[in-house]
């Protein structure tokens, strides 16, 4: 009976927190490919904790965030963090200069249909700059504004816009002819 109560409680917490925790983990991860593993480890730990003690509803969300934060820290050792540092992160002034160049891409003219989404998503996740898949996920899946994304990731709005427009341009070149690559 206790196991059934724990399962019910777990499902309730999972349903209430999943989208918020997913957003948090995506933002905090160095590599978006690690997000699912960290989420799984977080909820597994919650499951184990629910078998050992009773949690008060008012603190479960913050408790989950702290578990996720610990999982993220554990996941990324110093060596891993050094491997993911991009040389482009050093000088954000260059980004501002690039953003000042007129861009002839109209974002409304570029549509990614559902059939191509998986192919595009795999391409985005493989990008050296892991801000790209984070921004695309937050913008197109969670439908956050550029301002919200910039604030969440602690980057400038022009950087966020630049990554969206530049990547859309790359995607248009790569998949613009009905999903076939120009490579």
Secondary structure as UniProt FT lines:
FT   HELIX           2..28
FT   HELIX           32..34
FT   HELIX           35..52
FT   HELIX           57..59
FT   HELIX           60..75
FT   HELIX           78..83
FT   HELIX           87..89
FT   HELIX           92..100
FT   HELIX           107..109
FT   HELIX           114..125
FT   HELIX           131..136
FT   HELIX           137..141
FT   HELIX           146..153
FT   HELIX           157..175
FT   TURN            176..178
//
